[in-house]
């Protein structure tokens, strides 16, 4: 473990007042029992006629987890993998995907499907034993899977609900994902949380839809805006958003800054394209302690980490084992994949309680514990 001293990242910060005063598409859309609203320049969410009594509240990465959405082992593999996947995906997962293009995971290999199911169920049991309320995703239907299928053949992965949604304070944001093959994930999230959000104080908004364009020669999918939950870290009124070129982009960061308004500062962090999201190379179990893969930060570590205790993860483990991608249960406790002995040791030496459980069958597909869950309530 080392202490951060000279971490002077050049990152873009976007307070709302810095943007041109132009109107973003504003339209209320009713979907699956609750409203999604594309905000205008004033970033006001629609005012409901009745506000529910159940709260939605997340302000920090390390608050005590009370309620959460978790992934399920539903994966329909695309008939062709996007080029960008080869930059960041673990090698073993890539081999499996290439050997089973166009197949449903359960049909492709029932044994692998069972192991993944068991590992996810084991993690759910740990959460529920701590009194955490867990929502498991509802499976995307055949009709939902046909969304955009005229130009993007049906495929979906519901392992990682971190990305198609984002909770900041009591704001629930339906995001827009970089890969069209993942944009169908929103429908499972909508049906899972429709009643929960309708009876809550949540301000619900949707990022404007990206144009349905084919993959470009450089591996991009158009201008976006793209914003994915795996890139977004909450540290109170400072919001940090990663940009690897494989997920969230600058347009998405700017949209988020405009929507959140003057009370937040949104910081963009440039990252290596050998990673998918910010949470593949950073974790903040509590204030003053971070898990980092330094190689990912092309301009150096973010300035907010100055003076923090850091636990270093080598690039190979960050990429192949998603070692930075843990599940923070509270300021003192974190859930990580078993087999990362040096990481568990470093965390315990830093005063953390570490819970280890198998997750290697899941992280082969470019996501681990943070990707697999998204909090609805964290008590700061």
C-alpha positions as CSV (number, residue, x, y, z in Angstrom):
1,X,0.0,0.0,0.0
2,X,1.3,3.4,-0.9
3,X,0.4,7.0,-0.1
4,X,-0.7,9.3,-2.9
5,X,1.6,12.3,-3.3
6,X,1.9,13.6,-6.8
7,X,-1.4,12.8,-8.5
8,X,-2.2,15.7,-10.7
9,X,-4.6,14.6,-13.3
10,X,-5.7,17.0,-15.9
11,X,-9.5,16.4,-16.0
12,X,-12.3,18.4,-17.4
13,X,-14.8,19.8,-14.9
14,X,-18.2,20.9,-16.0
15,X,-20.2,23.2,-13.8
16,X,-23.5,24.0,-15.5
17,X,-22.8,27.7,-16.1
18,X,-19.9,26.8,-18.4
19,X,-22.2,25.5,-21.1
20,X,-23.8,27.4,-24.0
21,X,-27.4,28.2,-23.2
22,X,-29.0,25.8,-25.6
23,X,-32.0,23.6,-25.2
24,X,-31.6,19.9,-25.0
25,X,-34.5,17.8,-26.3
26,X,-37.3,18.0,-23.7
27,X,-40.1,15.5,-23.8
28,X,-41.9,13.5,-21.2
29,X,-42.1,9.8,-22.1
30,X,-44.3,7.4,-20.2
31,X,-42.8,3.9,-20.0
32,X,-43.6,0.8,-18.0
33,X,-45.6,2.7,-15.4
34,X,-43.3,5.7,-14.7
35,X,-42.1,8.8,-16.5
36,X,-38.7,9.4,-18.1
37,X,-38.0,13.0,-18.9
38,X,-35.3,14.4,-21.2
39,X,-34.4,17.7,-19.4
40,X,-34.1,21.1,-20.8
41,X,-31.4,23.6,-19.9
42,X,-32.8,24.3,-16.5
43,X,-32.6,20.6,-15.7
44,X,-36.0,20.5,-13.9
45,X,-37.5,17.0,-13.6
46,X,-41.2,16.7,-14.2
47,X,-43.3,17.4,-11.1
48,X,-45.4,14.4,-10.3
49,X,-49.0,14.9,-9.0
50,X,-48.2,12.7,-6.0
51,X,-44.8,12.0,-4.5
52,X,-44.3,8.5,-3.0
53,X,-43.1,7.9,0.5
54,X,-40.3,5.5,-0.4
55,X,-37.0,7.3,-0.9
56,X,-34.3,6.8,-3.5
57,X,-31.0,8.1,-2.1
58,X,-27.3,7.6,-3.0
59,X,-24.7,10.3,-2.4
60,X,-21.4,8.5,-1.9
61,X,-19.7,5.3,-3.0
62,X,-19.2,4.1,0.5
63,X,-22.6,4.7,2.3
64,X,-24.3,1.8,4.0
65,X,-26.1,-0.2,1.4
66,X,-29.8,-0.7,2.1
67,X,-31.5,-1.5,-1.2
68,X,-30.0,-2.6,-4.5
69,X,-30.7,-4.0,-8.0
70,X,-28.7,-7.0,-9.0
71,X,-28.0,-8.8,-12.2
72,X,-29.2,-12.1,-13.5
73,X,-27.5,-14.8,-15.7
74,X,-29.3,-13.9,-18.9
75,X,-26.9,-13.4,-21.8
76,X,-27.8,-13.7,-25.5
77,X,-24.5,-13.5,-27.3
78,X,-24.4,-11.3,-30.4
79,X,-23.7,-12.9,-33.8
80,X,-20.7,-10.6,-34.1
81,X,-18.6,-8.9,-31.4
82,X,-18.0,-5.2,-31.7
83,X,-14.4,-4.3,-32.4
84,X,-14.0,-2.4,-29.2
85,X,-14.7,-5.5,-27.1
86,X,-11.3,-6.9,-28.0
87,X,-9.6,-3.9,-26.3
88,X,-10.8,-4.6,-22.8
89,X,-12.6,-7.9,-22.4
90,X,-10.9,-10.7,-20.4
91,X,-9.3,-13.3,-22.7
92,X,-11.2,-16.4,-21.4
93,X,-14.5,-14.7,-21.8
94,X,-13.7,-13.6,-25.3
95,X,-12.9,-17.2,-26.2
96,X,-16.2,-18.4,-24.9
97,X,-18.1,-15.7,-26.7
98,X,-16.4,-16.3,-30.0
99,X,-17.2,-20.0,-29.8
100,X,-20.9,-19.3,-29.1
101,X,-21.9,-16.4,-31.3
102,X,-25.6,-16.0,-31.6
103,X,-26.4,-18.4,-28.8
104,X,-28.1,-17.9,-25.5
105,X,-25.7,-18.6,-22.6
106,X,-27.9,-21.3,-21.1
107,X,-28.2,-23.1,-24.4
108,X,-24.5,-22.7,-25.3
109,X,-23.2,-24.2,-22.1
110,X,-25.6,-25.2,-19.3
111,X,-22.7,-26.0,-17.0
112,X,-21.2,-22.5,-17.3
113,X,-24.7,-21.0,-16.9
114,X,-25.2,-22.9,-13.7
115,X,-21.8,-21.8,-12.2
116,X,-22.6,-18.2,-13.0
117,X,-26.1,-18.5,-11.5
118,X,-24.7,-20.1,-8.4
119,X,-22.1,-17.4,-7.9
120,X,-24.7,-14.6,-8.4
121,X,-27.1,-16.4,-6.0
122,X,-24.3,-16.7,-3.5
123,X,-23.6,-13.0,-3.6
124,X,-27.4,-12.3,-3.2
125,X,-27.4,-14.5,-0.1
126,X,-24.6,-12.5,1.5
127,X,-26.5,-9.2,0.8
128,X,-29.8,-10.5,2.1
129,X,-28.2,-12.0,5.3
130,X,-27.1,-8.4,6.0
131,X,-30.7,-7.2,5.7
132,X,-30.2,-5.5,2.3
133,X,-33.3,-5.5,0.1
134,X,-32.4,-7.0,-3.3
135,X,-34.3,-6.6,-6.6
136,X,-33.3,-9.1,-9.3
137,X,-33.7,-8.0,-12.9
138,X,-36.7,-9.2,-14.8
139,X,-35.6,-10.9,-18.1
140,X,-35.9,-8.9,-21.3
141,X,-38.7,-10.3,-23.4
142,X,-38.6,-11.4,-27.0
143,X,-40.4,-8.2,-28.1
144,X,-37.9,-6.1,-26.1
145,X,-35.0,-8.0,-27.6
146,X,-36.3,-7.1,-31.0
147,X,-35.6,-3.4,-30.3
148,X,-33.4,-2.0,-33.1
149,X,-33.1,-5.6,-34.5
150,X,-33.5,-4.3,-38.1
151,X,-29.9,-3.1,-38.0
152,X,-28.6,-4.7,-34.7
153,X,-29.4,-8.4,-34.4
154,X,-31.0,-9.4,-31.1
155,X,-28.6,-9.7,-28.2
156,X,-28.6,-8.7,-24.5
157,X,-26.6,-9.1,-21.4
158,X,-28.3,-8.7,-18.0
159,X,-25.3,-9.4,-15.8
160,X,-24.6,-5.8,-15.0
161,X,-27.4,-3.4,-14.1
162,X,-24.8,-0.8,-13.0
163,X,-24.6,0.6,-16.5
164,X,-28.2,1.2,-17.9
165,X,-29.2,3.1,-14.8
166,X,-27.7,5.8,-12.5
167,X,-28.8,7.1,-9.1
168,X,-27.5,10.4,-7.9
169,X,-29.2,11.7,-4.7
170,X,-32.9,11.1,-5.5
171,X,-32.4,11.4,-9.2
172,X,-32.9,8.2,-11.2
173,X,-31.3,8.4,-14.6
174,X,-31.9,5.9,-17.4
175,X,-28.6,6.0,-19.3
176,X,-27.7,5.5,-22.9
177,X,-25.2,2.8,-23.6
178,X,-22.4,2.9,-26.1
179,X,-23.0,-0.6,-27.7
180,X,-26.4,-1.0,-29.4
181,X,-26.4,-4.6,-28.4
182,X,-26.7,-3.4,-24.7
183,X,-29.3,-0.7,-25.2
184,X,-32.1,-3.3,-24.7
185,X,-31.1,-3.7,-21.1
186,X,-33.2,-0.7,-20.1
187,X,-36.4,-2.6,-20.6
188,X,-35.6,-5.2,-17.9
189,X,-34.7,-2.4,-15.5
190,X,-37.9,-0.5,-16.3
191,X,-40.1,-3.5,-15.5
192,X,-38.1,-4.4,-12.4
193,X,-38.4,-1.0,-10.8
194,X,-41.7,0.4,-12.2
195,X,-43.7,0.0,-9.1
196,X,-40.8,0.8,-6.8
197,X,-40.1,4.1,-8.5
198,X,-43.7,5.1,-9.0
199,X,-44.1,5.0,-5.2
200,X,-41.0,7.0,-4.4
201,X,-39.5,10.5,-4.3
202,X,-37.4,9.8,-7.3
203,X,-36.9,12.4,-10.0
204,X,-36.8,10.2,-13.2
205,X,-35.0,11.3,-16.3
206,X,-33.7,9.6,-19.5
207,X,-30.5,10.5,-21.4
208,X,-31.5,11.4,-25.0
209,X,-31.4,8.3,-27.3
210,X,-28.3,8.0,-29.5
211,X,-28.7,7.7,-33.3
212,X,-29.1,4.1,-34.5
213,X,-25.9,4.1,-36.6
214,X,-23.7,1.2,-37.5
215,X,-20.2,0.7,-36.0
216,X,-17.8,3.2,-37.5
217,X,-14.3,2.3,-38.8
218,X,-12.7,3.6,-35.6
219,X,-15.0,1.4,-33.4
220,X,-17.3,4.2,-32.3
221,X,-21.1,4.2,-32.6
222,X,-21.9,7.8,-33.4
223,X,-21.9,11.0,-31.4
224,X,-24.0,9.8,-28.5
225,X,-24.5,11.3,-25.9
226,X,-23.3,8.1,-24.1
227,X,-23.4,7.8,-20.3
228,X,-22.9,4.5,-18.4
229,X,-23.2,3.9,-14.7
230,X,-19.9,2.0,-14.5
231,X,-18.1,5.2,-15.3
232,X,-19.8,7.4,-12.7
233,X,-18.5,7.8,-9.1
234,X,-20.3,9.7,-6.5
235,X,-18.3,11.7,-3.9
236,X,-21.0,14.0,-2.5
237,X,-21.4,17.0,-4.8
238,X,-18.4,16.0,-6.9
239,X,-19.2,13.5,-9.6
240,X,-16.4,11.8,-11.5
241,X,-17.1,10.2,-14.9
242,X,-14.6,8.1,-16.8
243,X,-14.1,8.2,-20.5
244,X,-12.2,5.2,-22.1
245,X,-13.7,5.7,-25.6
246,X,-15.6,2.4,-25.1
247,X,-18.5,3.7,-23.0
248,X,-19.4,7.2,-21.7
249,X,-18.2,10.1,-23.8
250,X,-17.7,13.8,-23.4
251,X,-21.2,14.5,-24.7
252,X,-22.6,12.3,-22.0
253,X,-20.5,14.0,-19.3
254,X,-21.8,17.4,-20.5
255,X,-25.4,16.2,-20.6
256,X,-25.0,15.0,-17.0
257,X,-23.5,18.3,-15.9
258,X,-26.3,20.3,-17.5
259,X,-29.0,18.0,-15.9
260,X,-27.5,18.1,-12.4
261,X,-27.1,21.9,-12.4
262,X,-25.0,24.3,-10.3
263,X,-25.1,22.3,-7.1
264,X,-22.8,19.6,-8.6
265,X,-19.4,19.6,-10.2
266,X,-19.0,16.9,-12.8
267,X,-15.4,15.9,-13.6
268,X,-14.4,13.9,-16.7
269,X,-11.4,11.5,-16.3
270,X,-9.6,10.3,-19.4
271,X,-8.7,6.6,-19.3
272,X,-6.9,4.0,-21.4
273,X,-9.1,2.3,-24.0
274,X,-7.8,-1.0,-22.6
275,X,-10.6,-0.7,-20.0
276,X,-14.3,-0.4,-20.3
277,X,-15.3,1.8,-17.3
278,X,-13.9,3.8,-14.5
279,X,-14.9,1.1,-12.0
280,X,-12.6,-1.3,-13.8
281,X,-9.6,0.6,-12.6
282,X,-10.8,2.4,-9.4
283,X,-12.7,1.7,-6.2
284,X,-13.3,3.9,-3.2
285,X,-14.3,1.7,-0.2
286,X,-14.3,4.7,2.1
287,X,-13.1,8.3,2.2
288,X,-9.3,8.3,2.2
289,X,-8.8,4.7,0.8
290,X,-8.8,3.7,-2.8
291,X,-8.0,0.7,-5.0
292,X,-6.3,1.8,-8.2
293,X,-4.8,0.5,-11.4
294,X,-2.4,3.4,-12.2
295,X,-1.8,2.3,-15.8
296,X,-5.4,3.1,-16.7
297,X,-5.1,6.9,-15.9
298,X,-3.5,8.4,-18.9
299,X,-3.1,11.8,-17.3
300,X,-2.2,10.5,-13.8
301,X,-4.4,9.7,-10.9
302,X,-7.3,12.1,-10.2
303,X,-6.5,15.0,-7.8
304,X,-9.0,14.0,-5.2
305,X,-6.9,11.0,-4.4
306,X,-4.0,13.2,-3.2
307,X,-3.3,12.2,0.4
308,X,-5.4,9.0,0.2
309,X,-4.0,5.5,1.0
310,X,-3.8,3.5,-2.2
311,X,-3.9,-0.2,-2.8
312,X,-2.3,-0.9,-6.2
313,X,-3.7,-3.5,-8.6
314,X,-1.6,-4.6,-11.6
315,X,-3.1,-4.0,-15.0
316,X,-3.4,-7.8,-15.7
317,X,-5.6,-8.3,-12.6
318,X,-7.6,-5.2,-13.3
319,X,-8.3,-6.3,-16.8
320,X,-8.6,-10.1,-16.5
321,X,-10.0,-10.4,-13.0
322,X,-11.7,-7.0,-12.5
323,X,-9.8,-6.7,-9.2
324,X,-10.8,-3.1,-8.7
325,X,-14.5,-3.9,-9.1
326,X,-15.8,-4.6,-5.6
327,X,-19.1,-4.1,-3.8
328,X,-18.9,-1.6,-0.9
329,X,-21.4,-2.7,1.8
330,X,-20.5,0.1,4.2
331,X,-17.6,2.3,5.2
332,X,-15.9,-0.6,6.8
333,X,-16.9,-3.6,4.7
334,X,-16.4,-4.6,1.1
335,X,-17.2,-7.7,-0.9
336,X,-14.6,-8.9,-3.4
337,X,-14.0,-12.0,-5.6
338,X,-12.1,-14.8,-3.9
339,X,-8.6,-15.5,-5.2
340,X,-7.3,-12.0,-4.9
341,X,-5.3,-12.6,-1.7
342,X,-3.0,-9.6,-2.0
343,X,-6.0,-7.3,-2.4
344,X,-7.8,-8.8,0.6
345,X,-4.6,-8.5,2.7
346,X,-4.1,-4.8,1.7
347,X,-7.7,-4.0,2.5
348,X,-7.6,-5.7,5.9
349,X,-4.3,-3.9,6.7
350,X,-6.2,-0.6,5.9
351,X,-8.8,-1.5,8.5
352,X,-11.5,-2.9,6.2
353,X,-13.6,-6.0,6.8
354,X,-13.3,-8.1,3.7
355,X,-15.9,-10.7,2.5
356,X,-14.7,-13.0,-0.2
357,X,-16.9,-15.1,-2.5
358,X,-16.3,-16.8,-5.9
359,X,-17.1,-14.6,-8.8
360,X,-14.6,-15.7,-11.5
361,X,-17.3,-17.2,-13.8
362,X,-18.9,-13.7,-13.9
363,X,-15.9,-11.5,-14.3
364,X,-14.8,-13.3,-17.4
365,X,-17.4,-11.1,-19.2
366,X,-15.8,-7.7,-18.3
367,X,-17.7,-7.0,-15.1
368,X,-17.6,-7.9,-11.4
369,X,-19.3,-6.9,-8.2
370,X,-19.8,-3.2,-8.8
371,X,-21.0,-3.8,-12.3
372,X,-23.4,-6.5,-11.0
373,X,-25.3,-4.2,-8.6
374,X,-26.7,-0.7,-8.5
375,X,-27.7,0.9,-5.2
376,X,-31.1,2.5,-4.7
377,X,-30.4,3.5,-1.1
378,X,-27.1,4.1,0.6
379,X,-27.2,5.7,4.0
380,X,-24.3,8.2,4.2
